Amino acid sequence: MGIPPQLITNFLHKQAVKDLKGLNQNNRAAIRLRAIASAKTEGVNVVAKVFGVTTNTIRSWVKAYAKDGLSGLDYKPGRGRKGKLQDEHLQAIRGWVDKNCNMTIAEIVDRIKEKYGIETSKSAVHRVLQKLDLSYITPRPIHYKQDKRKSPEFKKNLKNKMEENPEKLFFFFDEARFGTHSNIGHGWFQKGSRTRVKVKLGFKYFYVYSAVNMSSGQDFSLIMPRVNTHAMNAYLKALSETLGDKQAVVVMDCAGWHTSKKLVLPQNIEIMLLPPYSPELNPVEKFWQYLKSKTIRNKIYKSLGGLEIAVSSILAKLKPQEIAITCSINHCLT
């Protein structure tokens, strides 16, 4: 039997179909609107079985939609048992976490019992933390000497410079140390046991100098024995020769050998310095993470030469698209 015509009119049915197009199909209101639209033609009994509700529920949805529109289909709290933790407790939990971000859920449970005499579960506290839009994550480190005002200023200047010089190539540059000292990280291992990975203590290392063009994904990398002004001059000379007639702006940090008076700057290269203590503004940092995950994580090398071959091989195989995705520049422009 269908819903009586006086309950759901043709106008209401058309409105339901129209509203349904503008909603996420997994939305609560969208699910109820589909039931209302179907009930007009298929019958309330059939629709109730398909949606797993009673016929009275379908009718109540129709009446609520006819009276209040989409808002009538929103979730309304029932009259069941109230939770143990009320707004007062939620605000207290928020205050505790703001003061000590290292608190565990078990410690919060104990604090609630101690302060309010309420016994609650870890899962209940976890739901409260989610309700407060809190997540247990690793924060991004920021140097304590960093001047927060410098970051927006740098982003603005970089964006303006790129817009004013469309003919120039923009590179981000950095150096990273690679050595025979083992690096342990995530990997796929057999369940049920703590996998052991061989490690090696080593104090031999070399440096990779890399400039990455974020637009094209092209990189220019050289392996150097150390970081100093002489090595930097050699790198800039090689980069300049590779550029040929093209002009480039190379963005880099304020390391001593980047600002040395003895630095020889080729005519087709301009240096733009990052704000002090702001490595997060250099996308090449992500390039190092990616490169090290492919070469030294959970691996050991018998010699520095073996590691150098591995790094060179990965650098030679990297595709521009792969680099462009890894080293997105978006966060440096917004």
TORSEKOL-520085 format. One record per residue (C-alpha): residue in three letters; x, y, z. Coordinates in Angstrom, 1 decimal, decimal comma. Layout:
<rs>
R   residuo     east    north       up
R       ala        X        Y        Z
...
</rs>
This chain:
<rs>
R   residuo     east    north       up
R       met      0,0      0,0      0,0
R       gly      1,4      3,4     -0,9
R       ile      1,4      6,5      1,2
R       pro     -2,0      8,4      1,0
R       pro     -1,8     11,1     -1,7
R       gln     -2,9     13,8      0,8
R       leu      0,3     13,0      2,9
R       ile      2,9     13,4      0,1
R       thr      1,9     15,6     -2,8
R       asn      3,4     15,8     -6,3
R       phe      5,0     19,1     -5,3
R       leu      6,6     17,5     -2,2
R       his      7,8     14,6     -4,3
R       lys      9,4     16,9     -6,8
R       gln     11,0     18,9     -4,1
R       ala     12,5     15,8     -2,5
R       val     14,0     14,7     -5,8
R       lys     15,5     18,2     -6,3
R       asp     16,9     18,4     -2,7
R       leu     18,4     15,0     -3,1
R       lys     20,6     16,1     -6,0
R       gly     22,4     18,6     -3,8
R       leu     23,2     16,2     -1,0
R       asn     26,0     13,8     -0,2
R       gln     24,3     10,4     -1,0
R       asn     25,5      8,9      2,3
R       asn     24,1     11,8      4,2
R       arg     21,4     11,0      6,8
R       ala     19,0     13,4      5,2
R       ala     19,7     12,0      1,7
R       ile     18,9      8,5      2,8
R       arg     15,6      9,6      4,2
R       leu     14,8     11,7      1,1
R       arg     15,4      8,6     -1,1
R       ala     12,9      6,7      1,1
R       ile     10,3      9,5      0,8
R       ala     10,7      9,8     -3,0
R       ser     10,5      6,0     -3,4
R       ala      7,5      5,7     -1,1
R       lys      5,4      7,9     -3,4
R       thr      5,6      5,3     -6,2
R       glu      6,7      2,0     -4,7
R       gly      4,6      1,9     -1,6
R       val      5,5      2,3      2,1
R       asn      5,6     -1,4      2,9
R       val      8,2     -2,1      0,2
R       val     10,3      0,9      1,1
R       ala     10,2      0,2      4,8
R       lys     11,6     -3,3      4,2
R       val     14,3     -2,0      1,9
R       phe     15,5      0,6      4,4
R       gly     15,0     -1,6      7,4
R       val     12,6      0,6      9,2
R       thr      8,9      0,5     10,1
R       thr      6,1      2,0      8,0
R       asn      5,4      4,5     10,8
R       thr      9,0      5,7     10,6
R       ile      8,6      6,4      6,8
R       arg      5,4      8,3      7,5
R       ser      7,1     10,4     10,3
R       trp      9,9     11,3      7,8
R       val      7,4     12,5      5,3
R       lys      5,5     14,6      7,8
R       ala      8,8     16,1      9,2
R       tyr     10,0     16,9      5,7
R       ala      6,6     18,5      4,7
R       lys      6,7     20,6      7,8
R       asp     10,4     21,7      8,2
R       gly     12,1     20,7      4,9
R       leu     15,6     19,3      5,1
R       ser     16,0     20,4      8,7
R       gly     13,2     18,2      9,6
R       leu     15,2     15,1      8,6
R       asp     18,2     16,0     10,7
R       tyr     19,2     13,8     13,6
R       lys     17,4     14,7     16,8
R       pro     18,8     13,5     20,2
R       gly     16,6     10,9     21,8
R       arg     15,3     10,7     25,3
R       gly     17,6      7,8     26,3
R       arg     20,1      7,7     29,1
R       lys     22,4     10,8     29,2
R       gly     26,1     10,2     29,1
R       lys     28,2     10,4     32,2
R       leu     30,3     13,2     30,9
R       gln     28,6     16,5     30,4
R       asp     29,7     19,9     29,0
R       glu     31,4     20,7     32,3
R       his     33,6     17,6     32,1
R       leu     34,3     18,1     28,4
R       gln     35,6     21,6     29,1
R       ala     37,7     20,3     32,0
R       ile     39,2     17,6     29,7
R       arg     40,0     20,3     27,1
R       gly     41,8     22,3     29,7
R       trp     43,9     19,4     30,9
R       val     45,0     18,5     27,4
R       asp     45,8     22,1     26,5
R       lys     48,1     22,3     29,5
R       asn     49,6     18,8     29,0
R       cys     49,4     17,5     25,4
R       asn     51,2     14,3     26,5
R       met     48,4     13,0     28,8
R       thr     47,3      9,5     28,0
R       ile     43,6      8,4     27,8
R       ala     44,2      6,3     30,9
R       glu     45,5      9,3     32,8
R       ile     42,4     11,3     31,8
R       val     40,2      8,4     33,0
R       asp     42,0      8,5     36,4
R       arg     41,7     12,3     36,6
R       ile     38,0     12,2     36,0
R       lys     37,5      9,7     38,7
R       glu     39,7     11,6     41,1
R       lys     38,1     15,0     40,5
R       tyr     34,4     14,1     39,8
R       gly     34,1     10,6     41,3
R       ile     32,9      9,4     37,9
R       glu     34,0      6,0     36,6
R       thr     34,2      6,0     32,8
R       ser     35,9      3,9     30,1
R       lys     38,8      4,6     27,8
R       ser     36,5      4,3     24,8
R       ala     34,2      6,9     26,2
R       val     37,1      9,4     26,8
R       his     38,3      8,7     23,3
R       arg     34,9      9,6     21,9
R       val     35,0     12,8     23,9
R       leu     38,4     13,7     22,6
R       gln     37,2     13,2     19,0
R       lys     34,1     15,4     19,8
R       leu     36,5     18,1     20,9
R       asp     38,3     17,8     17,5
R       leu     41,5     16,5     19,1
R       ser     43,7     13,9     17,5
R       tyr     46,8     12,1     18,9
R       ile     49,4     13,0     16,3
R       thr     53,0     14,0     16,0
R       pro     53,4     17,8     15,8
R       arg     55,5     19,5     13,2
R       pro     58,7     20,8     14,9
R       ile     59,5     24,5     14,8
R       his     62,7     26,0     16,0
R       tyr     62,3     28,0     19,1
R       lys     64,2     30,9     17,6
R       gln     61,9     31,1     14,5
R       asp     60,2     34,5     13,9
R       lys     56,6     33,7     13,0
R       arg     56,3     37,1     11,2
R       lys     59,0     36,2      8,7
R       ser     57,1     33,2      7,1
R       pro     54,1     35,1      5,7
R       glu     56,5     37,8      4,4
R       phe     58,7     35,3      2,6
R       lys     55,7     33,6      1,0
R       lys     54,3     36,9     -0,2
R       asn     57,7     37,9     -1,6
R       leu     58,2     34,5     -3,3
R       lys     54,8     34,6     -4,9
R       asn     55,3     38,1     -6,2
R       lys     58,8     37,3     -7,6
R       met     57,4     34,2     -9,4
R       glu     54,6     36,3    -10,9
R       glu     56,9     39,2    -11,9
R       asn     59,5     36,8    -13,5
R       pro     57,6     34,1    -15,4
R       glu     60,7     33,6    -17,7
R       lys     62,9     32,5    -14,8
R       leu     63,2     29,0    -13,4
R       phe     62,7     28,7     -9,6
R       phe     64,6     26,1     -7,7
R       phe     64,6     25,1     -4,0
R       phe     68,0     23,9     -2,8
R       asp     69,4     22,0      0,1
R       glu     72,1     19,6      1,2
R       ala     71,7     16,3      3,1
R       arg     74,2     14,0      4,7
R       phe     74,2     10,3      3,9
R       gly     76,3      7,9      6,0
R       thr     76,9      4,3      6,9
R       his     75,1      4,8     10,3
R       ser     71,9      2,7     10,2
R       asn     68,4      4,3     10,0
R       ile     65,5      2,3     11,4
R       gly     61,9      3,0     10,1
R       his     58,6      1,5      9,2
R       gly     58,4     -1,4      6,8
R       trp     56,4     -4,5      6,0
R       phe     57,2     -7,4      8,4
R       gln     55,6    -10,7      9,6
R       lys     52,8    -10,3     12,1
R       gly     53,1    -11,8     15,6
R       ser     56,7    -10,9     16,3
R       arg     59,0     -7,9     16,7
R       thr     61,2     -8,1     13,6
R       arg     64,9     -7,5     14,1
R       val     66,8     -5,5     11,6
R       lys     70,6     -5,4     11,5
R       val     72,2     -2,0     12,4
R       lys     75,6     -0,6     12,0
R       leu     77,4      2,3     13,7
R       gly     79,2      4,4     11,2
R       phe     80,9      7,8     11,0
R       lys     81,7      8,0      7,3
R       tyr     79,5     10,1      5,2
R       phe     79,1     12,3      2,1
R       tyr     76,6     15,0      1,1
R       val     74,0     15,3     -1,6
R       tyr     73,5     18,8     -3,0
R       ser     70,1     19,1     -4,8
R       ala     68,2     21,9     -6,5
R       val     64,6     21,0     -7,4
R       asn     62,3     22,8     -9,8
R       met     58,8     22,3     -8,3
R       ser     56,9     23,1    -11,5
R       ser     58,7     20,7    -13,8
R       gly     60,0     18,2    -11,2
R       gln     63,5     18,5    -12,7
R       asp     66,4     18,2    -10,3
R       phe     70,1     18,9    -10,4
R       ser     72,0     16,8     -7,9
R       leu     75,7     16,3     -7,1
R       ile     77,5     14,2     -4,5
R       met     80,1     16,2     -2,5
R       pro     82,5     15,1      0,2
R       arg     81,6     18,0      2,5
R       val     79,7     21,2      3,0
R       asn     81,7     24,4      2,6
R       thr     82,0     27,5      0,4
R       his     84,4     25,7     -2,1
R       ala     82,0     22,8     -2,6
R       met     79,1     25,3     -3,0
R       asn     81,0     27,3     -5,6
R       ala     81,7     24,1     -7,5
R       tyr     78,0     23,2     -7,4
R       leu     76,7     26,6     -8,5
R       lys     79,2     26,6    -11,4
R       ala     77,9     23,2    -12,6
R       leu     74,3     24,3    -12,2
R       ser     75,0     27,4    -14,2
R       glu     76,5     25,5    -17,0
R       thr     73,5     23,1    -17,1
R       leu     71,1     26,1    -17,2
R       gly     72,9     27,6    -20,2
R       asp     71,1     30,8    -21,3
R       lys     68,3     30,3    -18,8
R       gln     68,0     32,5    -15,7
R       ala     67,2     30,9    -12,4
R       val     66,3     31,9     -8,8
R       val     67,6     29,4     -6,2
R       val     65,9     29,4     -2,8
R       met     68,0     28,2      0,0
R       asp     68,5     28,5      3,8
R       cys     70,9     30,8      5,6
R       ala     73,8     28,4      6,1
R       gly     77,2     30,1      6,4
R       trp     78,5     28,8      3,1
R       his     75,3     30,1      1,4
R       thr     76,0     33,7      2,5
R       ser     79,8     33,7      2,5
R       lys     81,6     36,7      1,0
R       lys     83,7     34,1     -0,9
R       leu     80,7     32,6     -2,6
R       val     81,0     33,1     -6,4
R       leu     77,6     33,7     -7,9
R       pro     77,2     32,9    -11,6
R       gln     75,5     35,6    -13,7
R       asn     72,5     33,5    -14,5
R       ile     71,7     32,5    -10,9
R       glu     70,1     34,6     -8,2
R       ile     69,9     33,4     -4,6
R       met     66,8     34,0     -2,5
R       leu     67,2     33,2      1,2
R       leu     64,6     31,4      3,4
R       pro     63,7     33,0      6,8
R       pro     66,1     31,8      9,5
R       tyr     65,2     28,5     11,3
R       ser     62,4     27,7      8,8
R       pro     63,2     24,3      7,1
R       glu     59,5     23,6      6,8
R       leu     59,4     26,2      4,0
R       asn     61,8     24,2      1,9
R       pro     60,1     21,4     -0,1
R       val     63,5     19,7     -0,6
R       glu     63,2     18,5      3,0
R       lys     60,5     16,1      1,7
R       phe     62,9     15,0     -1,1
R       trp     65,4     13,9      1,5
R       gln     62,8     11,9      3,4
R       tyr     61,8     10,1      0,3
R       leu     65,4      9,5     -0,9
R       lys     66,5      8,2      2,5
R       ser     63,5      5,9      2,7
R       lys     64,6      4,3     -0,6
R       thr     68,3      4,0      0,4
R       ile     69,2      3,8      4,1
R       arg     66,1      2,9      6,0
R       asn     66,4     -0,6      7,4
R       lys     69,5     -1,3      5,4
R       ile     73,2     -1,5      6,0
R       tyr     76,1     -0,9      3,6
R       lys     79,5     -2,5      3,9
R       ser     81,2      0,6      2,6
R       leu     80,5      4,3      1,9
R       gly     81,1      3,5     -1,8
R       gly     78,2      1,0     -1,8
R       leu     75,9      3,6     -0,3
R       glu     77,0      6,2     -2,9
R       ile     76,2      3,8     -5,7
R       ala     72,7      3,2     -4,2
R       val     72,0      6,9     -3,9
R       ser     73,3      7,7     -7,4
R       ser     71,1      4,9     -8,8
R       ile     68,0      6,2     -7,1
R       leu     68,7      9,8     -8,2
R       ala     69,1      8,6    -11,8
R       lys     65,8      6,7    -11,8
R       leu     63,7      9,4    -10,2
R       lys     61,0     10,7    -12,6
R       pro     60,1     14,4    -12,7
R       gln     56,4     13,7    -11,9
R       glu     57,5     11,7     -8,9
R       ile     59,6     14,6     -7,6
R       ala     56,9     17,2     -8,3
R       ile     54,4     15,3     -6,3
R       thr     56,8     14,6     -3,4
R       cys     58,0     18,2     -3,2
R       ser     54,8     20,2     -3,6
R       ile     55,4     24,0     -3,3
R       asn     51,7     24,8     -2,5
R       his     52,4     25,4      1,3
R       cys     55,1     27,9      0,3
R       leu     52,6     30,1     -1,5
R       thr     49,6     30,1      0,8
</rs>
